[in-house]
Amino acid sequence: MRSRVAGQVNRLSRLRGNSMTRETVPIFAVLSVIVLIQFSCATERADNASIAVKELVRTSKSWDGKLLAPYPQGQPEITIRRISIPAGARLETHSHPVINAGVLMSGQLTVETTDGKVLHLKAGDPIVEVVNTLHYGINEGTVPAEIVVFYAGTVGQAVTVSKQG
């Protein structure tokens, strides 16, 4: 009798195990389909999303209205700098012997040439910097000004020269 009961219990366990497998496979299949549909929708949304291009500036002049200097001869070298200017700070007077342009990422910045021209920038504004012209920047705001600047020079050429040297 005990062996008969034990046999039935084993058979029920096997059936129950098979039953669990039979129930589990469809659940996993449904979950897999849901995941694939969500992935495909996300991919479709990304593919159908509009790519936006906004030209910030296109010019042959610096912000003070002067024509940009010709590119120097030699092996080109691009330098990209992210510059953080603390609130209330004033940069030293300097010039750039190479064409450069940037975008103020955050904060505000005032750029002044030594001959009195002034440019006020706020976050998101582009700048095509003056070339071979002494100038300085002042952060008159209450938060750091972050600017990313791209310089187009040649290998070994300085991109910024301070007034002192």
Secondary structure as UniProt FT lines:
FT   HELIX           2..48
FT   TURN            63..64
FT   STRAND          76..85
FT   TURN            87..88
FT   STRAND          94..95
FT   STRAND          99..106
FT   STRAND          108..113
FT   TURN            114..115
FT   STRAND          118..122
FT   TURN            123..124
FT   STRAND          126..128
FT   STRAND          135..138
FT   STRAND          145..154
FT   TURN            155..156
FT   STRAND          161..162
FT   TURN            163..164
//
